[in-house]
Amino acid sequence: MSKRGQKFRLKSSELINHMVSVGRSLISQRLGVDETVATELARDYAHELATHFGGQLFYFPKDLAFTLSSRDRKIYQAFNGTNHEDLARTHGLGIQQIYKILDQVRREETARRQGKLFDIEDGSERPAEMR
């Protein structure tokens, strides 16, 4: 087996071992289940995930509830147009998440600067001062 294949195999088993470890801890602590039973449940769950998703590439988001934070503003301020990878590495994020953050902050900043041109809460498209 090539070095690259060995490295991939190690990463795969590392992921599954981590899933079992975290699963065992959560099951035993939160549900009060015996460690042996918790380990079996966690292994079964990791096996099901590996069977279902094995061989696929997918992205695990680090922050499921996307919120605009001070970190996101710092990322936006540090962005120079070409440093996506550097920002991702610096902040421990994926490049796709950097793109999402930049888009979200850009939208927030645009909305803040421009304000609402039309008050359409009542369904009208006329500016508020013309009603």
Wavefront OBJ file of the C-alpha trace (Angstrom):
o trace
v 0.000 0.000 0.000
v 1.292 3.479 -0.847
v 2.162 6.045 1.817
v -0.820 8.107 0.703
v -3.147 5.100 1.086
v -1.738 4.370 4.546
v -2.217 8.001 5.590
v -5.829 7.953 4.374
v -6.493 4.684 6.211
v -5.074 6.189 9.430
v -7.263 9.303 9.056
v -10.335 7.121 8.436
v -9.769 4.972 11.499
v -8.979 8.126 13.508
v -12.390 9.563 12.563
v -14.253 6.369 13.446
v -12.337 5.949 16.709
v -13.141 9.563 17.604
v -16.837 9.042 16.827
v -16.892 5.971 19.083
v -15.048 7.784 21.866
v -17.327 10.840 21.801
v -20.428 8.675 21.422
v -19.440 6.508 24.390
v -18.863 9.566 26.581
v -22.139 11.235 25.616
v -24.206 8.079 26.006
v -22.713 7.093 29.353
v -22.724 10.609 30.866
v -26.049 11.931 29.614
v -28.054 8.740 29.767
v -26.272 7.094 32.677
v -25.596 3.967 30.629
v -22.823 1.531 31.585
v -19.549 2.232 29.699
v -19.545 -1.216 28.057
v -23.066 -0.790 26.707
v -22.324 2.811 25.710
v -19.260 1.642 23.756
v -21.312 -0.991 21.917
v -23.979 1.579 21.004
v -21.374 4.089 19.844
v -19.603 1.438 17.722
v -22.907 0.382 16.157
v -23.702 4.006 15.335
v -20.217 4.672 13.881
v -20.538 1.482 11.809
v -23.929 2.604 10.436
v -22.501 6.003 9.476
v -19.456 4.414 7.845
v -21.673 1.975 5.937
v -24.031 4.695 4.768
v -21.508 7.463 4.000
v -18.322 5.458 3.393
v -16.337 6.631 0.386
v -18.191 9.939 0.090
v -16.709 13.391 0.507
v -18.723 15.789 2.579
v -18.186 18.848 4.730
v -18.817 19.044 8.472
v -19.711 22.619 9.368
v -18.042 23.808 12.549
v -20.810 26.223 13.464
v -24.326 25.011 12.746
v -26.047 28.174 13.961
v -24.325 30.734 11.759
v -24.110 34.007 13.603
v -22.250 37.158 12.850
v -19.594 37.380 15.519
v -16.596 39.526 16.289
v -14.472 36.758 14.764
v -16.445 37.063 11.530
v -15.927 40.834 11.456
v -12.183 40.347 12.033
v -12.095 37.896 9.129
v -13.921 40.406 6.926
v -11.527 43.202 7.905
v -8.462 41.011 7.272
v -9.720 39.864 3.860
v -7.658 41.308 0.996
v -9.387 39.633 -1.931
v -7.036 36.672 -2.256
v -6.289 35.338 1.229
v -9.154 32.865 1.698
v -6.818 29.971 2.518
v -4.756 32.002 4.998
v -7.903 33.132 6.823
v -9.230 29.579 6.946
v -5.957 28.284 8.380
v -5.619 31.164 10.876
v -9.135 30.723 12.241
v -9.341 26.923 12.014
v -12.190 27.011 9.483
v -12.868 25.532 6.081
v -12.454 27.681 2.981
v -16.164 27.342 2.204
v -17.001 28.699 5.642
v -14.706 31.685 4.978
v -16.664 32.385 1.772
v -19.952 32.186 3.722
v -18.666 34.504 6.432
v -17.430 37.055 3.904
v -20.769 36.950 2.081
v -22.777 37.289 5.292
v -20.715 40.206 6.642
v -20.786 41.918 3.229
v -24.593 41.674 3.192
v -24.847 42.966 6.760
v -22.524 45.874 6.002
v -24.397 46.784 2.817
v -27.743 46.698 4.608
v -26.361 48.792 7.465
v -24.911 51.438 5.122
v -27.824 51.640 2.703
v -30.725 51.185 5.062
v -34.158 50.355 3.715
v -35.072 52.161 0.543
v -38.662 51.033 0.717
v -40.910 50.175 3.615
v -42.738 47.204 2.157
v -44.124 45.694 5.357
v -47.619 46.848 4.317
v -47.184 45.367 0.838
v -46.645 48.782 -0.740
v -43.638 49.391 -2.954
v -43.804 53.157 -2.528
v -41.293 54.889 -0.248
v -42.762 55.611 3.215
v -42.666 59.397 2.696
v -44.833 59.131 -0.465
v -47.726 57.379 1.309
l 1 2 3 4 5 6 7 8 9 10 11 12 13 14 15 16 17 18 19 20 21 22 23 24 25 26 27 28 29 30 31 32 33 34 35 36 37 38 39 40 41 42 43 44 45 46 47 48 49 50 51 52 53 54 55 56 57 58 59 60 61 62 63 64 65 66 67 68 69 70 71 72 73 74 75 76 77 78 79 80 81 82 83 84 85 86 87 88 89 90 91 92 93 94 95 96 97 98 99 100 101 102 103 104 105 106 107 108 109 110 111 112 113 114 115 116 117 118 119 120 121 122 123 124 125 126 127 128 129 130 131
